[in-house]
Amino acid sequence: MNTRQSYAPTPHSYVPNTSLSATINLDEEVKLTDTRAERDLQDSLGELFSIIVTLDELEKAFLKDAIPEAEYTDICERSLRQYKALLADETIANEFKDLEEFKAKWDLDVPRATERLRVGMPSTTITASSAAPAAAPAAAAANNPSGVLILEATQEFITFLDAVKLGLLSKDQLHPLLSDVIQSVNRVTDKDFDNRGKIVQWLITLNQMKASDELSEQQARELDLDMQQAYQGFRRTLT
């Protein structure tokens, strides 16, 4: 009579090697990097990942009116500054490569953050919405802008136009100046005046350039003309 086995029989050709033992200590911390430089690089890439995800969630919240405009603008501007500051480091930029490659590598589906990073400005800056500083609420600024705010906006236009005429044509020279123009204009009026959109389009163009890239001579002439027209459109809103 055969006795039924309670387990699968072991092939006769297989002889367990009882001398083998695990070489991994399960209690030992696994090091992902070997040097401090590598750790710093991984930390920076982690920060970039976090910024991108945060921006996407921030845009969703703003579209649902789940966050006040002023708070949205502050968080968005801070996140964009941090993103640009991290990628200003050549080592980080080389490892990051570009946004599309980074998204593909980490399987990120963040269409709203992608658009915000492409534009390089909060939505409130582009649309000249009511996100004005506490000292000058948008409604009051639109109906009765103070002379100080008008003067500041005028000076920002002139400073920018002078920079173009002087041949300061790199992104890191022009983008901050043009950002000052649109922000000062938004503090004066929320009207969509003639050629205001050209300011935004040039901001987007500059934002997509590398820091050291320069506009061509033809682009510089177009920029100068567009900004002259935008300045005239702005002045017409004040009459």
C-alpha positions in Angstrom: 0.0 0.0 0.0 1.4 3.4 -1.1 1.5 6.2 1.4 0.3 9.5 -0.1 2.9 12.3 0.1 1.8 15.7 1.4 4.3 17.6 -0.7 5.7 17.5 -4.2 8.6 15.0 -4.4 12.1 16.4 -4.9 13.8 15.4 -8.1 16.6 12.9 -7.3 19.0 14.9 -9.4 18.7 18.0 -7.1 20.7 18.0 -3.9 20.2 21.1 -1.7 23.3 23.0 -0.8 23.1 23.6 2.9 26.3 25.6 2.9 24.7 28.6 1.1 23.7 31.5 3.3 22.2 35.0 2.6 24.8 37.7 1.9 22.4 40.6 2.4 21.8 42.0 5.8 18.1 43.0 5.8 18.7 45.3 8.7 21.4 47.3 6.9 20.5 50.6 5.3 20.8 50.5 1.5 22.8 53.4 0.1 21.6 54.9 -3.1 24.6 57.1 -3.5 28.3 56.9 -2.6 29.4 60.5 -2.3 28.0 63.7 -0.9 27.9 65.2 -4.4 25.7 62.3 -5.6 23.4 62.7 -2.6 23.0 66.5 -3.2 22.2 65.8 -6.9 19.5 63.2 -6.0 18.1 65.6 -3.4 17.9 68.4 -6.0 16.2 66.1 -8.5 13.7 65.1 -5.8 13.0 68.8 -5.2 12.3 69.3 -8.9 10.0 66.4 -8.8 8.1 67.8 -5.8 7.9 71.3 -7.4 6.4 69.9 -10.6 3.8 67.9 -8.8 3.0 70.8 -6.5 2.5 73.1 -9.5 0.1 70.7 -11.1 -2.0 70.4 -7.9 -1.9 74.2 -7.5 -3.2 74.8 -11.0 -6.0 72.3 -10.3 -7.0 74.0 -7.1 -6.9 77.4 -8.7 -9.2 76.3 -11.6 -11.7 75.0 -9.0 -11.6 78.3 -7.0 -10.2 76.3 -4.1 -7.4 78.8 -3.4 -7.5 82.6 -3.2 -5.8 84.3 -6.1 -3.2 86.1 -4.0 -2.2 82.8 -2.3 -2.1 81.0 -5.7 0.1 83.8 -7.2 2.5 83.7 -4.2 3.0 79.9 -4.3 3.3 79.8 -8.0 5.9 82.5 -8.3 7.9 81.0 -5.4 7.8 77.5 -7.1 8.8 78.9 -10.5 11.7 80.7 -8.9 12.9 77.6 -7.1 12.6 75.5 -10.3 14.7 78.0 -12.3 17.2 78.3 -9.5 17.8 74.6 -9.3 18.2 74.2 -13.0 20.7 77.1 -13.1 23.1 74.5 -11.7 24.8 72.9 -14.7 25.2 69.5 -13.0 21.5 69.4 -12.1 20.5 70.6 -15.5 22.6 67.9 -17.3 21.0 65.2 -15.2 17.5 66.6 -15.5 18.0 67.1 -19.3 14.6 68.6 -20.1 11.1 68.6 -18.7 9.7 66.1 -21.2 12.5 63.6 -20.6 12.2 64.0 -16.8 8.4 63.4 -17.0 8.9 60.3 -19.1 11.6 58.9 -16.8 9.4 59.2 -13.7 6.1 58.6 -15.4 4.7 62.0 -14.5 1.3 63.1 -16.0 1.2 66.8 -15.2 -0.2 68.8 -18.1 -1.1 71.9 -16.0 2.4 72.1 -14.5 3.9 71.6 -17.9 2.0 74.6 -19.3 2.8 76.7 -16.3 6.5 75.9 -16.6 6.4 76.6 -20.3 4.9 80.0 -19.7 7.0 80.8 -16.7 4.4 83.0 -15.0 1.3 82.5 -12.8 -2.0 82.5 -14.6 -3.0 85.7 -12.7 -0.1 87.6 -14.2 -1.0 86.6 -17.8 -4.7 87.5 -17.4 -4.2 90.7 -15.4 -6.8 89.4 -12.9 -7.7 90.9 -9.6 -4.6 89.6 -7.8 -3.3 92.9 -6.8 -1.3 93.8 -3.7 -3.1 94.7 -0.5 -1.9 98.3 -0.7 -3.6 98.7 -4.0 -6.7 96.5 -4.5 -7.5 95.7 -8.2 -10.8 97.4 -8.3 -9.4 100.6 -6.9 -6.4 100.4 -9.2 -8.5 99.8 -12.3 -10.9 102.7 -11.6 -8.5 105.2 -10.0 -4.9 104.2 -10.3 -2.5 106.2 -8.2 0.1 108.4 -9.8 2.9 106.4 -8.1 1.8 103.1 -9.7 1.5 104.8 -13.1 4.9 106.3 -12.7 6.4 102.9 -11.7 4.9 101.2 -14.7 6.1 103.9 -17.1 9.6 103.6 -15.7 9.6 99.9 -16.1 8.6 100.2 -19.8 11.4 102.8 -20.3 14.0 100.7 -18.5 13.2 97.7 -20.6 13.2 99.6 -23.9 16.5 101.2 -23.0 18.0 97.8 -22.3 17.0 96.5 -25.7 18.5 99.6 -27.4 21.7 99.1 -25.4 22.0 95.6 -26.8 21.2 93.7 -23.6 19.6 90.8 -25.5 20.2 87.6 -23.4 17.4 85.9 -21.5 18.9 86.5 -18.1 19.1 90.2 -18.8 15.7 90.8 -20.4 13.3 88.3 -18.7 13.5 89.9 -15.2 13.0 93.4 -16.7 10.0 92.3 -18.8 8.5 90.5 -15.8 8.7 93.8 -13.9 6.8 95.5 -16.8 3.9 93.1 -16.8 3.6 93.1 -13.0 3.7 96.9 -12.7 1.1 97.2 -15.5 -1.2 94.8 -13.7 -1.0 97.0 -10.6 -2.3 99.9 -12.6 -5.1 98.3 -14.8 -6.8 95.0 -15.4 -7.9 96.1 -18.9 -6.7 94.1 -21.9 -5.3 97.1 -23.7 -3.9 97.0 -27.2 -0.8 94.8 -27.6 -0.7 93.7 -24.0 -0.7 90.2 -25.3 2.7 90.9 -27.0 4.2 91.4 -23.6 3.0 88.0 -22.5 4.2 86.3 -25.7 7.7 87.8 -25.4 7.8 86.6 -21.8 7.0 83.1 -22.9 9.6 83.3 -25.7 12.3 84.5 -23.3 11.3 81.9 -20.7 11.9 79.1 -23.1 15.4 80.3 -23.9 18.5 79.2 -22.0 19.9 81.8 -19.6 22.8 82.7 -21.9 20.9 82.6 -25.2 20.5 86.0 -26.9 17.9 87.3 -29.3 18.9 87.8 -32.9 19.1 91.3 -34.3 15.8 90.7 -36.1 14.1 89.5 -32.9 15.5 92.6 -31.1 13.9 94.9 -33.6 10.6 93.1 -33.4 10.7 93.2 -29.6 11.5 96.9 -29.6 8.5 97.6 -31.9 6.1 95.4 -30.0 7.0 96.9 -26.7 6.7 100.5 -28.1 3.2 99.5 -29.3 2.3 97.9 -26.0 3.5 101.1 -24.2 1.3 103.2 -26.3 -1.7 100.9 -25.7 -1.0 101.1 -22.0 -0.9 104.9 -22.1 -4.3 105.0 -23.9 -5.9 103.2 -21.0 -5.0 106.1 -18.7 -6.8 108.8 -20.7 
